[in-house]
Amino acid sequence: MSSSKSSNSRRGGQSSSSRGSRRTQQSTAQLIESLNTHRVNTLTELCRIERVAASASEEDQIAFQGPMTQAWTYYVTSNNLLTELRGLTRNYPFSSAALDDSKWRVSNDPQSNRSWNYAWLVLTKLRDDSMIAAYAASEAEKPDMWGGRVPEADEARQLADCFAWEWNQALEQLLRHWETPPTTTGY
């Protein structure tokens, strides 16, 4: 039986090792194509591909660099990140103004070149610059939140706490996708 198995694995002049290599090249090409065509548009799926890229051969890692960076940028700029944040904050929808401010801060931060992952940079900027508390307070003070009337200070503070709690929960849930920061420096 082992001799027939051996002859089967060499049929067509290919070893199982070269077939495995071709299969890896094919799946790498398929993943890169899915990044280039934006078929992958969720944080979970992009992180999965990012992990595959990180464990790939050096040659494949180089091939992944541009498409992965562009896919993360597209994910953020096409509002997919905002959509995912709002999906996690159904009671108190995440502020698009906070996300836009975070994107602006990242684009003006000289440290933003430490990662190819624009989504991670934007999310960590929201956390590290304590932006959620400020935007939660701003949202809670809007008369639109109160049927057109200006809220009492205690009312606005209470609503701001609700916004902040839900937004922080969503932010931390998304940041848990990375066991280690996707950075060139390791931190």
C-alpha positions in Angstrom: 0.0 0.0 0.0 2.8 2.5 0.8 4.4 1.9 -2.7 1.1 2.7 -4.4 0.7 5.7 -2.2 4.2 6.8 -3.1 3.6 6.4 -6.8 0.3 8.3 -6.5 2.0 11.2 -4.8 4.5 11.4 -7.7 2.1 11.1 -10.5 2.6 13.6 -13.2 6.2 14.2 -12.0 5.1 16.3 -9.0 5.9 15.7 -5.4 3.3 16.4 -2.8 5.6 19.2 -1.5 5.5 21.0 -4.9 1.7 20.6 -5.0 1.4 22.1 -1.5 3.6 25.0 -2.6 1.4 25.6 -5.6 -1.7 25.4 -3.5 -0.2 28.0 -1.1 0.7 30.3 -4.0 -2.8 29.9 -5.3 -4.5 30.6 -2.0 -2.1 33.6 -1.5 -3.1 34.9 -4.9 -6.8 34.4 -4.1 -6.5 36.3 -0.8 -4.7 39.1 -2.5 -7.4 39.3 -5.2 -10.1 39.4 -2.5 -8.2 42.3 -0.9 -7.8 44.1 -4.2 -11.5 43.7 -5.2 -12.8 44.6 -1.7 -14.7 41.3 -1.4 -13.5 41.2 2.2 -15.1 44.0 4.1 -15.4 43.1 7.7 -12.8 43.6 10.5 -12.9 39.9 11.4 -12.1 38.8 7.8 -9.4 41.4 7.3 -7.8 40.4 10.5 -7.9 36.7 9.5 -6.1 37.6 6.2 -3.7 39.7 8.1 -2.8 36.7 10.3 -2.3 34.5 7.3 0.0 37.2 5.8 2.0 37.4 9.0 2.6 33.7 9.0 3.4 33.4 5.3 6.8 33.1 3.6 8.8 36.3 3.3 8.0 36.4 -0.4 4.3 36.2 0.3 4.5 38.8 3.1 6.0 41.2 0.6 3.2 40.4 -1.9 0.5 41.1 0.8 1.9 44.4 1.9 0.4 46.8 -0.6 -3.0 45.1 -1.0 -3.4 44.7 2.8 -2.6 48.3 3.5 -5.0 49.4 0.7 -7.7 47.1 2.0 -7.5 48.6 5.6 -7.6 52.1 4.1 -10.6 51.2 2.0 -12.3 49.5 5.0 -12.1 52.8 7.0 -12.8 55.3 4.3 -15.7 53.4 2.8 -17.5 53.7 6.2 -17.3 49.9 6.8 -15.6 50.7 10.2 -18.3 53.1 11.1 -21.0 50.6 10.1 -19.4 47.9 12.3 -19.1 50.3 15.2 -22.7 51.3 14.8 -23.7 47.6 14.7 -22.2 47.3 18.1 -23.7 50.5 19.5 -27.4 50.1 18.6 -28.7 51.9 21.7 -26.3 54.9 21.3 -25.0 55.0 17.7 -21.3 55.7 17.4 -20.4 59.2 16.5 -19.3 59.7 12.9 -17.7 63.0 14.0 -15.6 61.1 16.5 -14.4 58.7 13.9 -13.7 61.5 11.4 -11.7 63.4 14.0 -9.7 60.2 14.8 -9.0 59.7 11.1 -7.8 63.3 10.8 -5.6 62.9 13.9 -4.0 59.8 12.5 -3.3 61.5 9.2 -1.6 64.3 11.0 0.3 62.1 13.4 4.0 61.4 12.5 3.8 58.1 14.5 1.1 56.8 12.1 3.7 55.3 9.9 4.3 52.6 12.6 1.5 50.5 11.2 0.1 49.5 7.8 -3.3 49.0 9.5 -5.4 52.2 9.2 -8.3 50.7 11.1 -6.1 49.8 14.1 -4.5 53.3 14.0 -7.9 55.0 14.0 -9.3 52.8 16.8 -6.2 53.2 19.0 -6.2 57.0 18.4 -9.8 57.1 19.7 -8.7 55.2 22.8 -5.4 56.8 23.5 -6.5 60.4 22.9 -9.6 59.8 25.2 -11.8 61.0 22.4 -14.9 59.0 23.4 -15.6 60.9 26.6 -15.4 64.2 24.8 -17.6 63.2 21.9 -20.1 61.4 24.2 -20.5 64.7 26.2 -20.9 66.7 23.0 -23.6 64.3 21.6 -25.5 64.2 24.9 -25.7 68.0 25.1 -27.3 68.4 21.6 -30.9 69.6 21.9 -31.8 67.1 19.1 -31.2 64.4 21.7 -33.8 66.0 24.0 -36.7 66.8 21.6 -35.3 70.3 20.8 -34.8 71.4 24.4 -31.5 72.2 26.1 -30.9 69.4 28.7 -30.1 70.0 32.3 -26.5 69.4 33.2 -27.3 66.2 35.1 -29.4 64.8 32.3 -26.6 65.5 29.7 -24.0 63.9 32.0 -26.1 60.8 32.5 -26.7 60.4 28.8 -23.0 61.0 28.1 -22.2 58.2 30.5 -24.5 55.9 28.5 -22.9 56.9 25.2 -19.4 56.5 26.6 -20.0 53.1 28.1 -21.5 51.6 24.9 -18.9 53.2 22.6 -16.0 52.1 24.8 -17.4 48.5 24.9 -17.5 48.5 21.1 -14.1 50.0 20.8 -12.6 47.4 23.1 -14.4 44.6 21.3 -12.9 45.6 18.0 -9.4 46.1 19.4 -9.5 42.5 20.8 -9.1 41.3 17.2 -5.3 42.0 17.6 -3.4 39.9 20.2 -0.3 41.9 19.3 -0.4 45.4 17.7 0.0 45.4 13.9 3.1 47.6 14.0 6.5 47.7 12.5 8.0 48.5 15.9 6.1 46.0 18.1 4.3 48.5 20.2 
